[in-house]
Amino acid sequence: MSIGEVPFRERIAVTGAGGRLGRALIEALATDDWDVLHWARVDYDLDDPTAAERLVARDRPDIVIHAAAWTDVDGCARDPDLAMRRNAVATGELAAACAERGAGLVVISTNEVFDGARTDRRGYREDDSPRPINPYGASKLAGEVAARATMGADRRLWIVRTAWLYGPPGNDFPTKILAASDRLAFHEPLRVVADEIGSPTFTRDLAAAIVGLLRAPANTYHLTNGGAASRAEWAERVLVRAGHNRPVSRIPQREYERLSRPPLWGVLDGRRANSVGIRLRPWDNALDDYLVGLTSAR
Ligand SMILES: NC(=O)c1ccc[n+]([C@@H]2O[C@H](COP(=O)([O-])OP(=O)(O)OC[C@H]3O[C@@H](n4cnc5c(N)ncnc54)[C@H](OP(=O)(O)O)[C@@H]3O)[C@@H](O)[C@H]2O)c1
């Protein structure tokens, strides 16, 4: 670069900037390439139909990463209309604002758009037919559909489906497992679902991969850490690595009372991302890194 030349920095806005993935994205974007706009709930409220248009007009981002969502899966089952408002209609409004001003859009979606009923133990591909089995999954799929319909084929729209996120500031599956273990009596087993399979995914790894995808063609991509585990296997690894001598009692999903049923087989095939040079490390390596930080902070 010659003296006096001003480096071009794209303006990138992150919705849900206070959430797990939002925080990790802001960390991953903290390089010279980007001017990062933090759109936390106080500025960008999913319940406000004018918020997206107002913010996009005010801040003029080149790209918006839409990480905000109503992620309370059982809450979505209690109030499916509100889930649609927050996870679908708001995504359509944001897509319309981006389309209007020529901004790119990254929509974060979920493995819960699939029914999880496949039995061949292959991961879902991006072009497999979605069929959500709960209101959260239905609302996230409707968000994808609204974004595609609004942005059109020639626009910059990345849809990133992921699964089983954990990461700072916690309140995630690993921290809940450790808290549940702390509440149990000595050697009492912790009951964990064993027939729900997915890929635990560290938000820091996912955020770095999403930033990498911004240089790849706009498309739908599946991004999770590598490999797969049951909830029970995930819990066992958390407990062992955190030094808890706690047995896990494996139970079927039907014995775990909750309002909403997640897909049993929630594994995503990441080959499309691999083909553009993006591959996340195996889930257990990523989890070990997270737990080192977590247990030293406890
Ligand atoms: N968590 C998972 O296992 C998982 C799996 C697959 C896909 N995803 C998707 O990944 C994305 C990020 O999830 P995450 O794990 O980072 O979730 P998270 O920690 O719950 O963060 C969600 C963010 O959305 C914001 N939000 C919630 N309701 C809002 C509202 N009414 N108005 C404005 N903002 C609102 C939250 O704001 P506050 O910070 O103010 O609460 C938070 O910043 C979401 O699109 C989610 O659907 C998550």
The ligand as an SDF file (V2000), in Angstrom:
LIG
                    3D

 48 52  0  0  0  0  0  0  0  0999 V2000
  -27.7790  -22.3640   20.3580 N   0  0  0  0  0  0  0  0  0  0  0  0
  -27.7730  -23.3740   19.4930 C   0  0  0  0  0  0  0  0  0  0  0  0
  -27.5360  -24.5450   19.8630 O   0  0  0  0  0  0  0  0  0  0  0  0
  -28.0460  -23.1210   18.0380 C   0  0  0  0  0  0  0  0  0  0  0  0
  -28.0560  -24.2010   17.1460 C   0  0  0  0  0  0  0  0  0  0  0  0
  -28.3030  -23.9580   15.8020 C   0  0  0  0  0  0  0  0  0  0  0  0
  -28.5090  -22.6750   15.3550 C   0  0  0  0  0  0  0  0  0  0  0  0
  -28.5250  -21.6460   16.2350 N   0  0  0  0  0  0  0  0  0  0  0  0
  -28.7500  -20.2940   15.7320 C   0  0  0  0  0  0  0  0  0  0  0  0
  -27.5540  -19.5550   15.9320 O   0  0  0  0  0  0  0  0  0  0  0  0
  -27.8660  -18.1730   16.1760 C   0  0  0  0  0  0  0  0  0  0  0  0
  -27.1380  -17.7020   17.4240 C   0  0  0  0  0  0  0  0  0  0  0  0
  -27.5610  -18.4750   18.5350 O   0  0  0  0  0  0  0  0  0  0  0  0
  -26.8580  -18.3420   19.9630 P   0  0  0  0  0  0  0  0  0  0  0  0
  -26.5650  -19.7070   20.4400 O   0  0  0  0  0  0  0  0  0  0  0  0
  -25.7900  -17.3140   19.9230 O   0  0  0  0  0  0  0  0  0  0  0  0
  -28.1070  -17.8130   20.7950 O   0  0  0  0  0  0  0  0  0  0  0  0
  -28.2000  -16.8170   22.0230 P   0  0  0  0  0  0  0  0  0  0  0  0
  -26.9670  -16.8620   22.8360 O   0  0  0  0  0  0  0  0  0  0  0  0
  -29.5380  -17.1100   22.6280 O   0  0  0  0  0  0  0  0  0  0  0  0
  -28.2380  -15.3970   21.3100 O   0  0  0  0  0  0  0  0  0  0  0  0
  -29.3740  -14.9480   20.6490 C   0  0  0  0  0  0  0  0  0  0  0  0
  -29.2750  -13.4600   20.5130 C   0  0  0  0  0  0  0  0  0  0  0  0
  -30.5330  -12.9870   20.0110 O   0  0  0  0  0  0  0  0  0  0  0  0
  -30.9380  -11.9090   20.8020 C   0  0  0  0  0  0  0  0  0  0  0  0
  -32.3750  -11.8250   20.8920 N   0  0  0  0  0  0  0  0  0  0  0  0
  -33.2550  -12.7300   21.4130 C   0  0  0  0  0  0  0  0  0  0  0  0
  -34.5120  -12.2510   21.3700 N   0  0  0  0  0  0  0  0  0  0  0  0
  -34.4170  -11.0060   20.8280 C   0  0  0  0  0  0  0  0  0  0  0  0
  -35.3540   -9.9990   20.5100 C   0  0  0  0  0  0  0  0  0  0  0  0
  -36.6600  -10.1670   20.7470 N   0  0  0  0  0  0  0  0  0  0  0  0
  -34.8920   -8.8620   19.9350 N   0  0  0  0  0  0  0  0  0  0  0  0
  -33.5760   -8.6930   19.6910 C   0  0  0  0  0  0  0  0  0  0  0  0
  -32.6360   -9.5890   19.9670 N   0  0  0  0  0  0  0  0  0  0  0  0
  -33.0580  -10.7400   20.5240 C   0  0  0  0  0  0  0  0  0  0  0  0
  -30.3790  -12.1540   22.1810 C   0  0  0  0  0  0  0  0  0  0  0  0
  -30.3300  -10.9180   22.8490 O   0  0  0  0  0  0  0  0  0  0  0  0
  -29.9100  -10.7980   24.3880 P   0  0  0  0  0  0  0  0  0  0  0  0
  -28.4100  -10.9560   24.3640 O   0  0  0  0  0  0  0  0  0  0  0  0
  -30.3510   -9.4260   24.7610 O   0  0  0  0  0  0  0  0  0  0  0  0
  -30.6550  -11.8860   25.0860 O   0  0  0  0  0  0  0  0  0  0  0  0
  -29.0190  -12.7300   21.8390 C   0  0  0  0  0  0  0  0  0  0  0  0
  -28.0790  -11.6990   21.6290 O   0  0  0  0  0  0  0  0  0  0  0  0
  -29.3920  -18.0970   16.2260 C   0  0  0  0  0  0  0  0  0  0  0  0
  -29.8660  -17.7220   14.9490 O   0  0  0  0  0  0  0  0  0  0  0  0
  -29.8290  -19.5290   16.4840 C   0  0  0  0  0  0  0  0  0  0  0  0
  -31.1190  -19.7870   15.9870 O   0  0  0  0  0  0  0  0  0  0  0  0
  -28.2850  -21.8250   17.5710 C   0  0  0  0  0  0  0  0  0  0  0  0
  1  2  1  0
  2  3  2  0
  2  4  1  0
  4  5  1  0
  4 48  2  0
  5  6  2  0
  6  7  1  0
  7  8  2  0
  8  9  1  0
  8 48  1  0
  9 10  1  0
  9 46  1  0
 10 11  1  0
 11 12  1  0
 11 44  1  0
 12 13  1  0
 13 14  1  0
 14 15  2  0
 14 16  1  0
 14 17  1  0
 17 18  1  0
 18 19  2  0
 18 20  1  0
 18 21  1  0
 21 22  1  0
 22 23  1  0
 23 24  1  0
 23 42  1  0
 24 25  1  0
 25 26  1  0
 25 36  1  0
 26 27  1  0
 26 35  1  0
 27 28  2  0
 28 29  1  0
 29 30  1  0
 29 35  2  0
 30 31  1  0
 30 32  2  0
 32 33  1  0
 33 34  2  0
 34 35  1  0
 36 37  1  0
 36 42  1  0
 37 38  1  0
 38 39  2  0
 38 40  1  0
 38 41  1  0
 42 43  1  0
 44 45  1  0
 44 46  1  0
 46 47  1  0
M  CHG  2   8   1  16  -1
M  END
$$$$
